[in-house]
Amino acid sequence: MRLGIKADNLLERVADFLNLAPQPLAHAFFGMMASRTLMAGARLGVYAALADGPATPDALATRLKLSSEGTRALLDALVACEVVERVRGRYKLAARASRWLDPRSPQSITAFLEFNYAQWDWWGQLEDVVRRGQSVNIHDFAPDDPRWRDYIHAMYQLARLAAPEVVSAIPLPRGARHVLDLGGAHGWFAAELCRKHRGLKATVVDLEGSARVGRDIIANAGLAHLVTHREGNLLTHDLGGPHDGVLLFQVVHHLTPEQNVALLRRIRTALSPKGTLAVLEYLREDAETPQGSAPLIGLHYCLTSGAAAYTPAEVEGFLDDAGFDIHQSRPIRHLPLQTLLIARPA
């Protein structure tokens, strides 16, 4: 039987190499199945249950109030996705996956998997968005829309992974006292920056729905004495100042070139003469031929905000027009496809 399986896999690879099999079908069909399988493992509580120890399908089904047949099929699919292992009829979280899927892990991304249900719905509108040129605009939800909680908690989990690396790369002037975090939502990057610099406080400015969730995240972490949330639209909100630092993380791609330059000019006015602007952003390659998953990220931005991913040259142009000099540019290992730019007033 093992020889047969290996032969089948070899034939699949040969067929793919010779373009004998429809690869688009594989991407669409199996990609869809893998995504939804991983999402279901989070929503149905499978990962949390397996984090307590190995279990049989029947025992897991009883605990989670699921059908035995469905539970077994889901577990086998999760094995195929390499996040669950089967050993002598019992299933457990794979060692490499437990840090990401155990809800108690500080590296858990289960909230992001839950958020994928909202993103799944948004992608269901892709054809209409492409036809009309009008995005879903995920920032227009009412403040009490439950999708805000899913959205911000998902971003918070990603921020926890990258914050130590990002914060260590942000230089602030000696004796810095205040940073402004624009569109900072959960406020975790600002919080980590404040914990690193004694005496530093931060203000996060974001839309009401986002600020409500972020305020709770910071309060639950016991950091409300360091980070304050203010509700407002960063395009019109009074930025105050002078600030020793401003964080503009994953905001640029939501704005038009004109809006970016206008906002950056206001930021420059709000910064102290030696203040630091930190921009964290996905930057599209300058190359004419799209590579890897980058074009999919660009399409996601088009879908969810009607904006686009910008090239490094374009973002450098925004900063130059606004009177900034770029002092550093570095990729972030813990946030794939993200680049941190450090700039100061020219």
C-alpha contacts under 8 A as a table, 3 or more apart, distances in Angstrom:
res1	aa1	res2	aa2	distance
1	M	4	G	5.05
1	M	5	I	6.36
2	R	5	I	5.08
2	R	6	K	6.21
3	L	6	K	5.15
3	L	7	A	6.08
4	G	7	A	5.06
4	G	8	D	6.13
5	I	8	D	5.07
5	I	9	N	6.24
6	K	9	N	5.11
6	K	10	L	6.16
7	A	10	L	5.01
7	A	11	L	6.12
8	D	11	L	5.06
8	D	12	E	6.20
9	N	12	E	5.04
9	N	13	R	6.32
10	L	13	R	5.15
10	L	14	V	6.24
11	L	14	V	5.06
11	L	15	A	6.00
12	E	15	A	5.08
12	E	16	D	6.09
13	R	16	D	5.05
13	R	17	F	6.13
14	V	17	F	5.05
14	V	18	L	6.15
15	A	18	L	5.20
15	A	19	N	5.94
15	A	20	L	4.88
15	A	21	A	5.68
16	D	19	N	4.96
16	D	20	L	6.12
16	D	21	A	5.73
16	D	22	P	7.90
16	D	23	Q	6.95
17	F	20	L	7.71
19	N	22	P	7.11
19	N	23	Q	7.68
22	P	25	L	5.50
22	P	26	A	6.92
23	Q	26	A	5.06
23	Q	27	H	6.38
24	P	27	H	5.12
24	P	28	A	6.13
25	L	28	A	5.20
25	L	29	F	5.76
25	L	30	F	7.91
26	A	29	F	5.36
26	A	30	F	5.42
26	A	31	G	7.13
27	H	30	F	5.84
27	H	31	G	5.17
27	H	32	M	7.81
28	A	31	G	5.41
28	A	32	M	5.95
29	F	32	M	5.35
29	F	33	M	6.35
30	F	33	M	4.98
30	F	34	A	6.00
31	G	34	A	5.26
31	G	35	S	6.16
32	M	35	S	5.32
32	M	36	R	6.28
33	M	36	R	5.37
33	M	37	T	5.98
34	A	37	T	5.10
34	A	38	L	6.23
34	A	81	C	6.70
35	S	38	L	5.39
35	S	39	M	6.28
36	R	39	M	4.97
36	R	40	A	6.04
37	T	40	A	5.16
37	T	41	G	6.39
37	T	74	L	7.05
37	T	77	A	6.93
37	T	78	L	6.77
38	L	41	G	5.26
38	L	42	A	6.91
38	L	78	L	6.92
38	L	81	C	7.72
38	L	113	L	7.35
39	M	42	A	5.45
39	M	43	R	6.39
39	M	113	L	5.18
39	M	114	E	6.33
39	M	116	N	7.07
39	M	117	Y	7.60
40	A	43	R	5.02
40	A	44	L	5.76
41	G	44	L	5.61
41	G	45	G	6.24
41	G	46	V	5.06
41	G	47	Y	6.02
41	G	74	L	7.84
41	G	78	L	7.75
42	A	45	G	5.34
42	A	46	V	6.24
42	A	47	Y	6.00
42	A	48	A	7.68
42	A	101	L	7.76
42	A	110	T	5.89
42	A	113	L	6.61
42	A	114	E	6.66
43	R	46	V	7.79
43	R	114	E	6.31
44	L	64	L	7.37
45	G	48	A	5.32
45	G	49	A	6.16
45	G	64	L	7.05
46	V	49	A	5.19
46	V	50	L	6.11
46	V	60	L	7.79
46	V	64	L	7.80
47	Y	50	L	5.18
47	Y	51	A	6.01
47	Y	93	L	7.03
47	Y	101	L	5.95
47	Y	102	D	5.99
47	Y	103	P	7.53
48	A	51	A	5.14
48	A	52	D	7.01
48	A	101	L	7.63
48	A	102	D	5.76
48	A	103	P	5.99
49	A	52	D	5.55
49	A	53	G	7.30
49	A	60	L	7.49
50	L	53	G	5.12
50	L	54	P	5.72
50	L	55	A	6.83
50	L	91	Y	7.51
50	L	92	K	5.52
50	L	93	L	5.94
51	A	54	P	7.83
51	A	92	K	7.51
51	A	93	L	6.54
51	A	98	S	7.31
51	A	102	D	5.66
53	G	92	K	6.51
54	P	90	R	5.87
54	P	91	Y	5.19
54	P	92	K	4.44
54	P	93	L	7.65
55	A	59	A	6.21
55	A	60	L	6.07
55	A	90	R	5.07
55	A	91	Y	5.39
55	A	92	K	6.77
56	T	59	A	5.27
56	T	60	L	6.13
56	T	89	G	6.34
56	T	90	R	4.52
56	T	91	Y	6.12
57	P	60	L	5.12
57	P	61	A	5.96
57	P	68	S	6.35
57	P	71	T	5.97
57	P	72	R	5.27
57	P	75	L	7.58
57	P	90	R	7.30
57	P	91	Y	7.51
58	D	61	A	5.03
58	D	62	T	6.18
58	D	68	S	5.42
58	D	71	T	7.77
58	D	72	R	7.89
59	A	62	T	5.20
59	A	63	R	6.23
60	L	63	R	5.11
60	L	64	L	6.08
60	L	66	L	7.96
60	L	71	T	7.50
61	A	64	L	5.27
61	A	65	K	5.56
61	A	66	L	4.60
61	A	67	S	5.82
61	A	68	S	5.41
61	A	71	T	5.97
62	T	65	K	5.10
62	T	66	L	6.48
62	T	67	S	7.91
62	T	68	S	7.86
63	R	66	L	7.89
66	L	70	G	7.23
66	L	71	T	6.53
67	S	70	G	5.31
67	S	71	T	6.01
68	S	71	T	5.14
68	S	72	R	6.16
69	E	72	R	5.32
69	E	73	A	6.29
70	G	73	A	5.13
70	G	74	L	6.06
71	T	74	L	5.11
71	T	75	L	6.06
72	R	75	L	5.14
72	R	76	D	6.21
73	A	76	D	5.23
73	A	77	A	6.25
74	L	77	A	5.03
74	L	78	L	6.17
75	L	78	L	4.98
75	L	79	V	6.23
75	L	84	V	7.16
75	L	91	Y	7.43
76	D	79	V	4.96
76	D	80	A	6.41
77	A	80	A	4.96
77	A	81	C	6.34
78	L	81	C	4.82
78	L	82	E	6.31
78	L	83	V	5.84
78	L	84	V	5.48
79	V	82	E	4.95
79	V	83	V	5.99
79	V	84	V	4.62
79	V	85	E	5.48
79	V	86	R	7.12
80	A	83	V	7.85
81	C	84	V	7.56
82	E	85	E	7.19
82	E	94	A	7.06
82	E	97	A	7.94
83	V	93	L	6.15
83	V	94	A	5.16
83	V	96	R	7.55
83	V	97	A	5.26
83	V	98	S	7.84
84	V	91	Y	6.66
84	V	92	K	5.63
84	V	93	L	4.51
84	V	94	A	4.76
84	V	97	A	7.71
85	E	91	Y	5.61
85	E	92	K	5.43
85	E	93	L	6.16
85	E	94	A	5.42
86	R	89	G	6.26
86	R	90	R	5.60
86	R	91	Y	4.51
86	R	92	K	6.58
87	V	90	R	5.31
87	V	91	Y	6.27
87	V	92	K	7.90
93	L	97	A	6.56
93	L	98	S	5.75
94	A	97	A	5.20
94	A	98	S	6.11
95	A	98	S	5.49
95	A	99	R	7.82
96	R	99	R	6.86
97	A	100	W	5.45
97	A	101	L	6.04
98	S	101	L	5.09
98	S	102	D	5.24
98	S	105	S	7.95
99	R	102	D	5.98
99	R	105	S	5.76
99	R	106	P	7.76
99	R	107	Q	5.80
99	R	108	S	6.15
100	W	103	P	7.89
100	W	105	S	7.06
100	W	107	Q	5.51
100	W	108	S	4.27
100	W	109	I	5.47
100	W	110	T	7.30
101	L	105	S	7.62
101	L	108	S	5.37
101	L	109	I	6.27
101	L	110	T	5.81
102	D	105	S	5.44
102	D	108	S	6.01
102	D	110	T	7.76
103	P	108	S	5.51
103	P	109	I	7.74
103	P	110	T	6.41
104	R	108	S	6.99
105	S	108	S	5.10
106	P	160	R	7.59
107	Q	157	Q	7.23
107	Q	160	R	7.16
107	Q	161	L	6.16
108	S	111	A	7.75
108	S	157	Q	6.81
109	I	112	F	5.30
109	I	113	L	6.63
109	I	154	A	7.26
109	I	157	Q	5.84
109	I	158	L	7.14
110	T	113	L	4.97
110	T	114	E	6.30
111	A	114	E	4.98
111	A	115	F	6.15
111	A	150	D	6.90
111	A	153	H	6.20
111	A	154	A	4.99
111	A	157	Q	7.08
112	F	115	F	4.86
112	F	116	N	6.31
112	F	150	D	7.64
112	F	151	Y	7.82
112	F	153	H	7.35
112	F	154	A	4.12
112	F	155	M	7.25
112	F	157	Q	7.17
113	L	116	N	5.08
113	L	117	Y	7.50
113	L	154	A	7.80
114	E	117	Y	5.87
114	E	118	A	7.97
114	E	150	D	7.02
114	E	154	A	7.93
115	F	118	A	5.53
115	F	119	Q	6.57
115	F	147	R	7.92
115	F	150	D	5.14
115	F	151	Y	5.96
115	F	154	A	6.23
116	N	119	Q	4.72
116	N	120	W	5.75
117	Y	120	W	4.95
117	Y	121	D	6.48
118	A	121	D	5.21
118	A	122	W	6.41
118	A	147	R	7.09
119	Q	122	W	4.91
119	Q	123	W	6.14
120	W	123	W	5.22
120	W	124	G	6.33
121	D	124	G	5.01
121	D	125	Q	7.04
122	W	125	Q	5.44
122	W	126	L	7.09
122	W	136	V	6.80
122	W	303	L	7.59
122	W	304	T	7.38
123	W	126	L	5.08
123	W	303	L	7.46
124	G	127	E	7.65
125	Q	128	D	5.52
125	Q	129	V	6.30
125	Q	136	V	7.71
126	L	129	V	5.07
126	L	130	V	6.18
126	L	303	L	6.50
127	E	130	V	5.18
127	E	131	R	6.16
128	D	131	R	5.02
128	D	132	R	5.97
128	D	133	G	7.90
129	V	132	R	5.29
129	V	133	G	5.20
129	V	134	Q	5.27
129	V	135	S	5.49
129	V	136	V	7.35
129	V	303	L	6.48
130	V	133	G	5.30
130	V	134	Q	7.59
133	G	306	G	7.65
134	Q	306	G	6.55
135	S	302	C	6.61
135	S	303	L	5.05
135	S	304	T	5.67
135	S	305	S	5.69
135	S	306	G	4.81
136	V	303	L	6.09
136	V	304	T	5.12
136	V	305	S	6.58
136	V	306	G	7.70
137	N	140	D	5.93
137	N	303	L	7.62
137	N	304	T	4.99
137	N	305	S	4.54
137	N	306	G	6.90
138	I	141	F	6.32
138	I	304	T	5.67
138	I	305	S	6.54
139	H	305	S	7.68
141	F	145	D	6.18
141	F	147	R	7.97
141	F	148	W	7.73
141	F	209	G	7.80
142	A	145	D	5.29
142	A	209	G	6.91
143	P	148	W	7.47
143	P	208	E	5.61
143	P	209	G	3.78
143	P	210	S	7.52
144	D	148	W	7.59
144	D	209	G	6.24
145	D	148	W	5.98
145	D	149	R	8.00
145	D	209	G	7.45
146	P	149	R	5.53
146	P	150	D	6.88
147	R	150	D	5.09
147	R	151	Y	5.95
148	W	151	Y	5.03
148	W	152	I	6.02
148	W	209	G	5.94
148	W	210	S	6.06
148	W	213	V	7.29
149	R	152	I	5.41
149	R	153	H	5.95
149	R	210	S	7.64
149	R	213	V	5.93
150	D	153	H	5.40
150	D	154	A	6.05
151	Y	154	A	5.28
151	Y	155	M	6.40
152	I	155	M	5.06
152	I	156	Y	5.99
152	I	185	A	6.46
152	I	186	H	6.25
152	I	210	S	6.60
152	I	213	V	6.77
152	I	214	G	7.10
153	H	156	Y	4.82
153	H	157	Q	6.26
153	H	186	H	7.43
153	H	213	V	7.90
154	A	157	Q	5.33
154	A	158	L	6.67
155	M	158	L	5.19
155	M	159	A	6.13
155	M	186	H	7.55
156	Y	159	A	4.90
156	Y	160	R	6.21
156	Y	186	H	5.79
156	Y	188	W	6.87
157	Q	160	R	5.24
157	Q	161	L	6.77
158	L	161	L	5.33
158	L	162	A	6.68
158	L	335	L	7.36
159	A	162	A	5.24
159	A	163	A	5.53
159	A	188	W	6.58
159	A	189	F	6.81
160	R	163	A	5.46
160	R	164	P	7.86
160	R	188	W	7.13
161	L	164	P	7.58
161	L	334	H	6.14
161	L	335	L	7.67
162	A	165	E	5.53
162	A	166	V	6.06
162	A	332	I	7.50
162	A	333	R	7.80
162	A	334	H	4.95
162	A	335	L	6.08
163	A	166	V	5.05
163	A	167	V	5.76
163	A	188	W	7.37
163	A	189	F	5.57
163	A	192	E	6.72
164	P	167	V	5.35
164	P	168	S	6.13
164	P	192	E	7.25
165	E	168	S	5.43
165	E	169	A	6.69
165	E	332	I	7.31
165	E	334	H	7.56
166	V	169	A	5.38
166	V	170	I	6.81
166	V	189	F	7.85
166	V	332	I	7.13
166	V	340	L	7.51
167	V	170	I	5.35
167	V	189	F	6.96
167	V	192	E	6.79
167	V	193	L	5.70
168	S	171	P	7.77
170	I	276	T	7.90
170	I	278	A	6.88
170	I	342	I	7.07
171	P	276	T	7.04
172	L	176	A	6.35
172	L	244	D	6.71
172	L	245	G	6.60
172	L	275	G	6.78
172	L	276	T	6.07
173	P	176	A	5.56
173	P	244	D	6.71
173	P	274	K	6.40
173	P	275	G	6.39
173	P	276	T	7.61
176	A	197	H	7.78
176	A	199	G	7.66
176	A	200	L	6.24
176	A	244	D	5.58
177	R	199	G	6.03
177	R	200	L	4.44
177	R	201	K	6.11
177	R	243	H	7.85
177	R	244	D	6.64
178	H	200	L	5.50
178	H	201	K	4.92
178	H	202	A	5.50
178	H	203	T	7.83
178	H	243	H	5.57
178	H	244	D	5.61
178	H	245	G	6.85
179	V	190	A	7.50
179	V	200	L	7.53
179	V	201	K	6.50
179	V	202	A	4.77
179	V	203	T	6.57
179	V	243	H	5.61
179	V	244	D	5.68
179	V	245	G	4.53
179	V	246	V	5.47
179	V	247	L	7.46
180	L	202	A	5.74
180	L	203	T	5.09
180	L	204	V	6.10
180	L	205	V	7.62
180	L	243	H	6.70
180	L	245	G	6.33
180	L	246	V	4.68
180	L	247	L	6.22
181	D	184	G	5.24
181	D	187	G	7.32
181	D	190	A	6.56
181	D	202	A	7.03
181	D	203	T	6.00
181	D	204	V	4.58
181	D	205	V	6.27
181	D	246	V	5.77
181	D	247	L	4.64
181	D	248	L	6.48
182	L	204	V	5.96
182	L	205	V	5.11
182	L	206	D	6.53
182	L	234	L	6.34
182	L	246	V	7.32
182	L	247	L	6.08
182	L	248	L	5.49
182	L	249	F	7.49
183	G	204	V	7.01
183	G	205	V	5.75
183	G	206	D	4.67
183	G	207	L	7.58
183	G	234	L	6.83
183	G	248	L	6.99
183	G	249	F	7.17
183	G	251	V	6.69
184	G	187	G	5.15
184	G	188	W	7.92
184	G	189	F	7.86
184	G	190	A	7.90
184	G	204	V	5.71
184	G	205	V	6.69
184	G	206	D	6.48
184	G	247	L	7.69
184	G	248	L	7.54
184	G	249	F	6.81
185	A	204	V	7.13
185	A	205	V	7.71
185	A	206	D	6.03
185	A	210	S	5.34
185	A	211	A	5.74
185	A	213	V	7.57
185	A	214	G	5.27
186	H	210	S	7.60
186	H	211	A	7.42
186	H	213	V	6.92
186	H	214	G	3.83
186	H	215	R	7.08
186	H	217	I	6.35
186	H	218	I	7.11
187	G	190	A	5.33
187	G	191	A	6.11
187	G	204	V	6.26
187	G	214	G	6.24
187	G	218	I	7.05
187	G	227	V	7.20
188	W	191	A	4.89
188	W	192	E	6.14
188	W	218	I	7.44
189	F	192	E	5.24
189	F	193	L	6.21
190	A	193	L	5.03
190	A	194	C	6.20
190	A	202	A	6.17
190	A	204	V	7.87
190	A	227	V	7.16
190	A	247	L	7.80
191	A	194	C	5.09
191	A	195	R	6.24
191	A	202	A	7.33
191	A	218	I	7.93
191	A	223	L	7.09
191	A	226	L	6.69
191	A	227	V	6.14
192	E	195	R	5.05
192	E	196	K	6.26
193	L	196	K	5.15
193	L	197	H	6.37
193	L	200	L	7.92
194	C	197	H	5.20
194	C	198	R	6.83
194	C	199	G	7.46
194	C	200	L	5.00
194	C	201	K	5.88
194	C	202	A	7.04
194	C	226	L	6.57
195	R	198	R	6.69
195	R	200	L	7.75
197	H	200	L	5.65
200	L	226	L	7.38
201	K	226	L	4.97
201	K	227	V	6.11
202	A	226	L	6.25
202	A	227	V	4.83
202	A	228	T	6.34
203	T	227	V	5.72
203	T	228	T	4.80
203	T	229	H	5.75
203	T	230	R	6.97
204	V	211	A	7.87
204	V	227	V	7.15
204	V	228	T	6.10
204	V	229	H	4.68
204	V	230	R	5.95
205	V	211	A	7.36
205	V	229	H	6.05
205	V	230	R	4.85
205	V	231	E	5.79
205	V	232	G	6.00
205	V	233	N	7.46
205	V	234	L	6.63
206	D	210	S	6.20
206	D	211	A	5.49
206	D	229	H	7.61
206	D	230	R	6.60
206	D	231	E	5.36
206	D	232	G	5.41
206	D	233	N	6.17
206	D	234	L	6.65
207	L	210	S	5.39
207	L	211	A	5.91
207	L	231	E	5.42
207	L	232	G	5.20
207	L	233	N	5.75
208	E	211	A	5.05
208	E	212	R	6.06
208	E	231	E	5.02
208	E	232	G	6.70
209	G	212	R	5.44
209	G	213	V	6.79
210	S	213	V	5.46
210	S	214	G	6.16
211	A	214	G	4.97
211	A	215	R	5.85
211	A	229	H	6.03
211	A	230	R	6.81
211	A	231	E	6.00
212	R	215	R	5.29
212	R	216	D	6.57
213	V	216	D	5.25
213	V	217	I	6.36
214	G	217	I	5.02
214	G	218	I	6.25
214	G	229	H	7.44
215	R	218	I	5.32
215	R	219	A	6.10
215	R	224	A	7.79
215	R	228	T	7.42
215	R	229	H	5.98
216	D	219	A	5.01
216	D	220	N	5.99
217	I	220	N	5.26
217	I	221	A	6.32
218	I	221	A	5.12
218	I	222	G	6.41
218	I	223	L	5.37
218	I	224	A	5.70
218	I	227	V	7.19
219	A	222	G	5.07
219	A	223	L	5.81
219	A	224	A	5.08
220	N	223	L	7.66
221	A	224	A	7.94
222	G	225	H	7.70
223	L	226	L	5.46
223	L	227	V	6.40
224	A	227	V	5.19
224	A	228	T	6.36
225	H	228	T	7.56
232	G	236	T	7.72
232	G	237	H	5.69
233	N	236	T	5.62
233	N	237	H	5.50
234	L	237	H	5.14
234	L	263	L	7.99
235	L	259	Q	7.68
235	L	263	L	6.36
239	L	266	R	7.59
239	L	267	I	7.30
239	L	270	A	6.25
240	G	243	H	7.90
240	G	270	A	6.02
241	G	270	A	4.71
241	G	271	L	6.33
241	G	272	S	7.50
242	P	269	T	7.83
242	P	270	A	5.01
242	P	271	L	4.92
242	P	272	S	4.86
243	H	246	V	6.96
243	H	270	A	6.20
243	H	271	L	4.78
243	H	272	S	5.52
243	H	275	G	6.74
244	D	271	L	6.21
244	D	272	S	5.69
244	D	274	K	7.26
244	D	275	G	4.46
244	D	276	T	6.38
245	G	271	L	6.71
245	G	272	S	7.98
245	G	275	G	5.23
245	G	276	T	4.60
245	G	277	L	5.71
245	G	278	A	7.60
246	V	267	I	7.46
246	V	271	L	7.34
246	V	275	G	7.93
246	V	276	T	6.40
246	V	277	L	4.90
246	V	278	A	6.28
247	L	277	L	6.13
247	L	278	A	5.01
247	L	279	V	6.23
248	L	251	V	6.18
248	L	252	V	7.68
248	L	277	L	7.50
248	L	278	A	6.14
248	L	279	V	4.85
248	L	280	L	6.49
249	F	252	V	7.73
249	F	278	A	7.59
249	F	279	V	5.46
249	F	280	L	4.44
249	F	281	E	6.28
250	Q	253	H	6.71
250	Q	254	H	7.91
250	Q	279	V	7.65
250	Q	280	L	5.69
250	Q	281	E	4.90
250	Q	282	Y	7.28
251	V	254	H	5.51
251	V	255	L	7.10
251	V	281	E	7.41
252	V	255	L	5.50
252	V	260	N	6.36
252	V	281	E	6.99
253	H	256	T	7.73
253	H	281	E	7.51
253	H	282	Y	7.80
253	H	301	Y	7.04
253	H	307	A	6.00
253	H	308	A	5.49
253	H	309	A	5.37
253	H	310	Y	6.77
254	H	301	Y	7.23
254	H	305	S	5.76
254	H	306	G	7.37
254	H	307	A	5.24
254	H	308	A	7.07
255	L	258	E	7.96
255	L	259	Q	5.75
255	L	260	N	5.98
255	L	307	A	6.09
256	T	259	Q	5.13
256	T	260	N	6.16
256	T	307	A	6.55
257	P	260	N	5.11
257	P	261	V	6.30
257	P	318	F	7.18
258	E	261	V	5.33
258	E	262	A	6.18
259	Q	262	A	5.13
259	Q	263	L	6.03
260	N	263	L	5.18
260	N	264	L	6.04
260	N	318	F	6.64
261	V	264	L	5.11
261	V	265	R	6.16
261	V	318	F	5.24
261	V	319	L	7.10
261	V	321	D	6.66
261	V	322	A	5.78
262	A	265	R	5.24
262	A	266	R	6.48
262	A	322	A	7.45
263	L	266	R	5.15
263	L	267	I	6.22
264	L	267	I	4.88
264	L	268	R	6.14
264	L	318	F	7.64
264	L	319	L	6.87
264	L	322	A	5.64
265	R	268	R	5.07
265	R	269	T	6.46
265	R	322	A	4.70
265	R	323	G	7.12
266	R	269	T	5.16
266	R	270	A	6.31
267	I	270	A	4.95
267	I	271	L	6.19
268	R	271	L	5.26
268	R	322	A	7.28
268	R	323	G	7.26
268	R	324	F	7.56
268	R	345	P	6.37
269	T	272	S	7.94
271	L	274	K	7.75
271	L	275	G	5.47
271	L	276	T	7.50
272	S	275	G	4.80
273	P	345	P	6.72
274	K	344	R	7.04
274	K	345	P	7.43
275	G	344	R	6.37
275	G	345	P	7.55
276	T	342	I	6.91
276	T	343	A	6.09
276	T	344	R	5.24
276	T	345	P	7.98
277	L	342	I	5.89
277	L	343	A	5.10
277	L	344	R	5.96
278	A	340	L	6.86
278	A	341	L	5.72
278	A	342	I	4.81
278	A	343	A	6.43
279	V	340	L	5.68
279	V	341	L	5.01
279	V	342	I	6.55
279	V	343	A	8.00
280	L	338	Q	6.59
280	L	339	T	5.66
280	L	340	L	4.50
280	L	341	L	6.35
281	E	338	Q	5.33
281	E	339	T	5.45
281	E	340	L	6.62
282	Y	309	A	6.77
282	Y	310	Y	7.76
282	Y	337	L	5.64
282	Y	338	Q	4.50
282	Y	339	T	6.06
283	L	309	A	6.14
283	L	310	Y	5.51
283	L	311	T	5.18
283	L	312	P	5.83
283	L	337	L	7.34
283	L	338	Q	6.96
283	L	339	T	6.86
284	R	294	A	6.73
284	R	298	G	7.75
284	R	309	A	5.68
284	R	310	Y	5.45
284	R	311	T	4.59
284	R	312	P	7.04
285	E	290	P	7.64
285	E	311	T	5.75
285	E	312	P	7.38
286	D	311	T	5.75
286	D	312	P	7.38
286	D	313	A	7.79
287	A	290	P	6.92
290	P	294	A	7.10
290	P	295	P	6.15
291	Q	294	A	6.26
291	Q	295	P	7.12
292	G	295	P	7.34
293	S	296	L	5.37
293	S	297	I	6.70
294	A	297	I	5.23
294	A	298	G	6.47
294	A	337	L	7.75
295	P	298	G	4.92
295	P	299	L	6.21
296	L	299	L	5.03
296	L	300	H	6.15
297	I	300	H	4.95
297	I	301	Y	6.37
297	I	309	A	7.66
298	G	301	Y	5.22
298	G	302	C	6.34
298	G	308	A	5.78
298	G	309	A	5.18
299	L	302	C	4.94
299	L	303	L	6.08
299	L	308	A	7.60
300	H	303	L	5.01
300	H	304	T	6.10
301	Y	304	T	5.25
301	Y	305	S	5.69
301	Y	306	G	6.54
301	Y	307	A	5.83
301	Y	308	A	5.59
301	Y	309	A	6.93
302	C	305	S	5.74
302	C	306	G	4.35
302	C	307	A	5.01
302	C	308	A	5.57
303	L	306	G	5.92
310	Y	314	E	5.97
310	Y	315	V	6.53
311	T	314	E	5.15
311	T	315	V	6.45
312	P	315	V	5.28
312	P	316	E	6.04
313	A	316	E	5.04
313	A	317	G	6.08
314	E	317	G	4.97
314	E	318	F	6.38
315	V	318	F	5.00
315	V	319	L	6.32
316	E	319	L	5.15
316	E	320	D	6.06
316	E	326	I	7.55
317	G	320	D	5.03
317	G	321	D	6.03
318	F	321	D	5.25
318	F	322	A	6.27
319	L	322	A	5.11
319	L	323	G	6.33
319	L	324	F	5.15
319	L	325	D	7.10
319	L	326	I	7.72
320	D	323	G	5.15
320	D	324	F	5.24
320	D	325	D	6.53
321	D	324	F	7.54
323	G	345	P	5.98
323	G	346	A	5.56
324	F	343	A	6.04
324	F	344	R	5.41
324	F	345	P	4.49
324	F	346	A	4.87
325	D	343	A	5.38
325	D	344	R	5.50
325	D	345	P	6.17
325	D	346	A	5.21
326	I	329	S	7.62
326	I	341	L	6.92
326	I	342	I	5.86
326	I	343	A	4.23
326	I	344	R	6.66
327	H	341	L	7.65
327	H	342	I	5.52
327	H	343	A	5.37
327	H	344	R	7.22
328	Q	340	L	7.95
328	Q	341	L	5.72
328	Q	342	I	5.01
328	Q	343	A	7.09
329	S	339	T	6.83
329	S	340	L	5.69
329	S	341	L	4.57
329	S	342	I	6.45
330	R	339	T	5.59
330	R	340	L	5.37
330	R	341	L	6.74
331	P	337	L	7.37
331	P	338	Q	5.94
331	P	339	T	4.31
331	P	340	L	6.18
332	I	335	L	5.47
332	I	336	P	6.57
332	I	337	L	7.53
332	I	338	Q	5.69
332	I	339	T	5.80
332	I	340	L	6.84
333	R	336	P	6.03
335	L	338	Q	5.73
